[in-house]
């Protein structure tokens, strides 16, 4: 089960890699969203559409690992996150 604090269910990052490293280190399940300015890691209970400018970039579940969904950002790159 995730340990996200409901008051801090989102956190901004400069890259997908930074967000995934943060989530993996804390075993926080959730998504990384690509935003107009950077990326935001959000918990599993993030209501879709809350950030109108957001598109899914990746997701992380402690049991199953990382799933990359943003092909433009991650194609051909090693994300450095153990994925």
Backbone as a printed PyTorch tensor [residue, N CA C, xyz], in Angstrom:
tensor([[[  0.8430,  -1.1880,   0.0000],
         [  0.0000,   0.0000,   0.0000],
         [  0.8830,   1.2450,   0.0000]],

        [[  0.4550,   2.2470,  -0.6690],
         [  1.2110,   3.4860,  -0.7970],
         [  1.1890,   4.2870,   0.4980]],

        [[  2.2390,   5.0460,   0.7050],
         [  2.3590,   5.8770,   1.9040],
         [  2.2390,   7.3700,   1.5760]],

        [[  1.6660,   7.7270,   0.4300],
         [  1.5060,   9.1370,   0.0820],
         [  0.7100,   9.8420,   1.1820]],

        [[  1.0940,  11.0360,   1.5300],
         [  0.3470,  11.8820,   2.4440],
         [ -0.6670,  12.6460,   1.6010]],

        [[ -1.9290,  12.6240,   1.9900],
         [ -2.9600,  13.2500,   1.1570],
         [ -2.7180,  14.7390,   0.9530]],

        [[ -2.0080,  15.3990,   1.8770],
         [ -1.6850,  16.8110,   1.7100],
         [ -0.5750,  17.0270,   0.6920]],

        [[  0.1780,  15.9790,   0.4100],
         [  1.2970,  16.0920,  -0.5190],
         [  1.1770,  15.0010,  -1.5840]],

        [[  0.0320,  14.9180,  -2.1740],
         [ -0.2310,  13.8710,  -3.1590],
         [  0.3670,  14.2110,  -4.5180]],

        [[  0.9760,  15.3600,  -4.6400],
         [  1.6670,  15.7080,  -5.8720],
         [  2.9510,  16.4540,  -5.5260]],

        [[  3.9610,  16.2630,  -6.3800],
         [  5.2520,  16.8960,  -6.1570],
         [  5.8710,  17.1880,  -7.5170]],

        [[  6.3310,  18.4330,  -7.7450],
         [  6.9190,  18.7820,  -9.0410],
         [  8.3650,  18.2960,  -9.1710]],

        [[  8.7510,  17.9890, -10.4120],
         [ 10.1110,  17.5510, -10.7290],
         [ 10.5160,  18.1160, -12.0810]],

        [[ 11.8120,  18.1360, -12.3290],
         [ 12.3480,  18.6130, -13.6020],
         [ 12.3400,  17.5190, -14.6680]],

        [[ 12.3410,  16.2430, -14.2410],
         [ 12.4030,  15.1440, -15.2080],
         [ 11.6170,  13.9340, -14.7240]],

        [[ 11.3100,  13.0520, -15.6650],
         [ 10.6570,  11.7890, -15.3450],
         [ 11.5630,  10.9870, -14.4130]],

        [[ 12.8570,  10.9820, -14.7120],
         [ 13.8160,  10.2080, -13.9140],
         [ 13.8010,  10.6270, -12.4510]],

        [[ 13.8340,  11.9320, -12.1940],
         [ 13.8090,  12.4280, -10.8120],
         [ 12.5390,  11.9850, -10.1020]],

        [[ 11.4150,  12.1000, -10.7840],
         [ 10.1370,  11.7240, -10.1800],
         [ 10.1010,  10.2320,  -9.8520]],

        [[ 10.5540,   9.4060, -10.7980],
         [ 10.5490,   7.9630, -10.5650],
         [ 11.5040,   7.5720,  -9.4540]],

        [[ 12.6640,   8.1990,  -9.3890],
         [ 13.6160,   7.9100,  -8.3090],
         [ 12.9970,   8.2340,  -6.9530]],

        [[ 12.3150,   9.3740,  -6.8560],
         [ 11.6320,   9.7690,  -5.6270],
         [ 10.5900,   8.7250,  -5.2290]],

        [[  9.7640,   8.3290,  -6.1980],
         [  8.6910,   7.3780,  -5.9190],
         [  9.2460,   6.0080,  -5.5420]],

        [[ 10.2690,   5.5500,  -6.2500],
         [ 10.8420,   4.2360,  -5.9700],
         [ 11.5220,   4.2060,  -4.6080]],

        [[ 12.2440,   5.2550,  -4.2590],
         [ 12.9470,   5.2960,  -2.9730],
         [ 11.9700,   5.2020,  -1.8080]],

        [[ 10.7580,   5.7040,  -1.9960],
         [  9.7620,   5.7120,  -0.9250],
         [  8.6710,   4.6610,  -1.1170]],

        [[  8.7910,   3.8990,  -2.2120],
         [  7.7730,   2.8950,  -2.5610],
         [  6.3920,   3.5230,  -2.6690]],

        [[  6.3310,   4.7070,  -3.2950],
         [  5.0800,   5.4200,  -3.5080],
         [  4.4940,   5.0140,  -4.8510]],

        [[  3.3560,   4.3740,  -4.8580],
         [  2.6670,   4.0390,  -6.1000],
         [  2.0340,   5.3000,  -6.6690]],

        [[  2.0460,   5.4100,  -7.9920],
         [  1.4060,   6.5520,  -8.6260],
         [  1.8520,   6.7540, -10.0510]],

        [[  1.6470,   7.9690, -10.5400],
         [  1.9760,   8.3310, -11.9150],
         [  2.9190,   9.5200, -11.9540]],

        [[  3.6200,   9.6400, -13.0820],
         [  4.3790,  10.8490, -13.3880],
         [  3.6660,  11.4890, -14.5680]],

        [[  3.3100,  12.7480, -14.4070],
         [  2.5930,  13.4740, -15.4420],
         [  3.5040,  14.5050, -16.0980]],

        [[  3.4730,  14.5600, -17.4220],
         [  4.1950,  15.5990, -18.1510],
         [  3.3130,  16.8310, -18.1310]],

        [[  3.8920,  17.9570, -17.6890],
         [  3.1390,  19.2060, -17.5730],
         [  3.7260,  20.2470, -18.5010]],

        [[  3.0840,  21.3650, -18.6190],
         [  3.5860,  22.4580, -19.4430],
         [  4.9830,  22.8580, -18.9930]],

        [[  5.2070,  22.8890, -17.6880],
         [  6.5090,  23.2350, -17.1180],
         [  7.0030,  22.0900, -16.2510]],

        [[  7.6510,  21.1020, -16.8540],
         [  8.2220,  20.0110, -16.0770],
         [  7.2920,  18.8340, -15.9150]],

        [[  7.4440,  18.1590, -14.7720],
         [  6.7130,  16.9270, -14.4880],
         [  6.1690,  16.9830, -13.0690]],

        [[  5.1070,  16.2370, -12.8290],
         [  4.5240,  16.1410, -11.4950],
         [  4.2790,  14.6770, -11.1720]],

        [[  4.7820,  14.2390, -10.0250],
         [  4.4740,  12.8990,  -9.5210],
         [  3.1970,  13.0120,  -8.7100]],

        [[  2.2620,  12.1150,  -8.9570],
         [  0.9860,  12.1330,  -8.2430],
         [  0.6790,  10.7490,  -7.6890]],

        [[ -0.0710,  10.7040,  -6.6100],
         [ -0.4270,   9.4310,  -5.9900],
         [ -1.4580,   8.6810,  -6.8270]],

        [[ -1.6850,   7.4500,  -6.4500],
         [ -2.6050,   6.5790,  -7.2000],
         [ -4.0320,   7.0940,  -7.2270]],

        [[ -4.4110,   7.9030,  -6.2680],
         [ -5.7790,   8.4020,  -6.2040],
         [ -5.9510,   9.7270,  -6.9400]],

        [[ -4.9350,  10.1380,  -7.6990],
         [ -4.9980,  11.3650,  -8.4950],
         [ -6.2400,  11.3390,  -9.3790]],

        [[ -7.0900,  12.3560,  -9.2990],
         [ -8.2820,  12.3710, -10.1520],
         [ -7.9150,  12.8100, -11.5690]],

        [[ -8.1190,  11.9370, -12.5310],
         [ -7.7830,  12.2410, -13.9180],
         [ -8.4590,  13.5420, -14.3330]],

        [[ -7.7010,  14.4060, -14.9810],
         [ -8.2240,  15.6840, -15.4280],
         [ -8.0130,  16.8160, -14.4510]],

        [[ -7.4830,  16.5300, -13.2500],
         [ -7.2670,  17.5840, -12.2570],
         [ -6.3100,  18.6450, -12.7860]],

        [[ -5.2570,  18.2080, -13.4850],
         [ -4.3280,  19.1250, -14.1360],
         [ -4.6390,  19.0880, -15.6340]],

        [[ -5.2980,  20.1120, -16.1760],
         [ -5.7080,  20.0770, -17.5770],
         [ -4.5360,  19.9780, -18.5610]],

        [[ -3.3620,  20.4340, -18.1680],
         [ -2.2030,  20.4150, -19.0670],
         [ -1.4050,  19.1100, -18.9760]],

        [[ -1.8390,  18.1720, -18.1560],
         [ -1.0510,  16.9660, -17.8790],
         [ -1.3460,  15.8290, -18.8460]],

        [[ -0.2560,  15.1240, -19.2150],
         [ -0.3790,  13.8780, -19.9540],
         [  0.4790,  12.8390, -19.2330]],

        [[  0.0270,  11.5890, -19.1660],
         [  0.8000,  10.5550, -18.4640],
         [  2.1620,  10.3300, -19.1300]],

        [[  3.2140,  10.2740, -18.3090],
         [  4.5650,  10.0020, -18.8060],
         [  5.0590,   8.6500, -18.3130]],

        [[  4.6580,   8.2580, -17.1050],
         [  5.1000,   6.9900, -16.5210],
         [  4.2180,   6.6650, -15.3310]],

        [[  4.3000,   5.4170, -14.8980],
         [  3.6300,   5.0310, -13.6580],
         [  4.5560,   4.0910, -12.9010]],

        [[  4.3330,   4.0020, -11.5990],
         [  5.1460,   3.1260, -10.7630],
         [  4.2640,   2.4440,  -9.7360]],

        [[  4.4320,   1.1430,  -9.6380],
         [  3.7920,   0.3280,  -8.6010],
         [  4.9090,  -0.4830,  -7.9520]],

        [[  5.0560,  -0.4290,  -6.6340],
         [  6.1320,  -1.1810,  -5.9770],
         [  6.1440,  -2.6710,  -6.3360]],

        [[  4.9620,  -3.2560,  -6.5400],
         [  4.8840,  -4.6840,  -6.8440],
         [  5.2910,  -5.0160,  -8.2710]],

        [[  5.0120,  -4.1040,  -9.2070],
         [  5.2530,  -4.4210, -10.6240],
         [  6.3060,  -3.5560, -11.2890]],

        [[  6.7160,  -2.4610, -10.6630],
         [  7.7730,  -1.6250, -11.2170],
         [  7.2640,  -0.4640, -12.0540]],

        [[  8.1370,  -0.0110, -12.9560],
         [  7.9050,   1.1860, -13.7540],
         [  7.2900,   0.8290, -15.0980]],

        [[  6.3350,   1.6440, -15.5290],
         [  5.7750,   1.5670, -16.8690],
         [  5.9210,   2.9440, -17.4940]],

        [[  6.6610,   3.0410, -18.5870],
         [  6.8270,   4.3120, -19.2930],
         [  5.7240,   4.4490, -20.3180]],

        [[  5.0870,   5.6250, -20.3640],
         [  3.9860,   5.8350, -21.2910],
         [  4.2180,   6.9880, -22.2410]],

        [[  5.2390,   7.8040, -22.0100],
         [  5.5140,   8.9640, -22.8530],
         [  6.6240,   8.6040, -23.8400]],

        [[  6.2530,   8.1070, -25.0110],
         [  7.2300,   7.6240, -25.9880],
         [  8.1490,   8.7250, -26.4920]],

        [[  7.6650,   9.9410, -26.6310],
         [  8.5020,  11.0280, -27.1410],
         [  9.6580,  11.3440, -26.2080]],

        [[  9.4210,  11.3300, -24.9210],
         [ 10.4390,  11.7020, -23.9340],
         [ 11.4160,  10.5710, -23.6630]],

        [[ 10.9620,   9.3310, -23.7300],
         [ 11.7790,   8.2240, -23.2580],
         [ 12.2530,   7.2780, -24.3500]],

        [[ 11.8560,   7.4700, -25.5700],
         [ 12.2360,   6.5450, -26.6500],
         [ 13.7390,   6.4610, -26.7780]],

        [[ 14.2450,   5.2450, -26.6570],
         [ 15.6640,   5.0090, -26.8560],
         [ 16.5520,   5.4670, -25.7190]],

        [[ 15.9830,   5.9360, -24.6290],
         [ 16.7970,   6.4040, -23.5050],
         [ 16.7480,   5.4130, -22.3640]],

        [[ 17.8550,   5.3540, -21.6230],
         [ 17.8700,   4.6050, -20.3880],
         [ 17.4230,   5.5670, -19.3090]],

        [[ 16.2840,   5.3070, -18.6970],
         [ 15.7420,   6.2620, -17.7390],
         [ 16.5400,   6.3020, -16.4480]],

        [[ 17.4450,   5.3420, -16.2470],
         [ 18.2910,   5.3680, -15.0550],
         [ 17.5540,   5.0650, -13.7790]],

        [[ 16.3740,   4.4920, -13.8960],
         [ 15.5450,   4.2720, -12.7160],
         [ 15.3280,   2.7960, -12.4390]],

        [[ 16.1020,   1.9440, -13.0750],
         [ 15.9530,   0.5140, -12.8310],
         [ 14.7620,  -0.0890, -13.5430]],

        [[ 14.2440,   0.5890, -14.5560],
         [ 13.0750,   0.0740, -15.2580],
         [ 13.4630,  -0.9180, -16.3330]]])
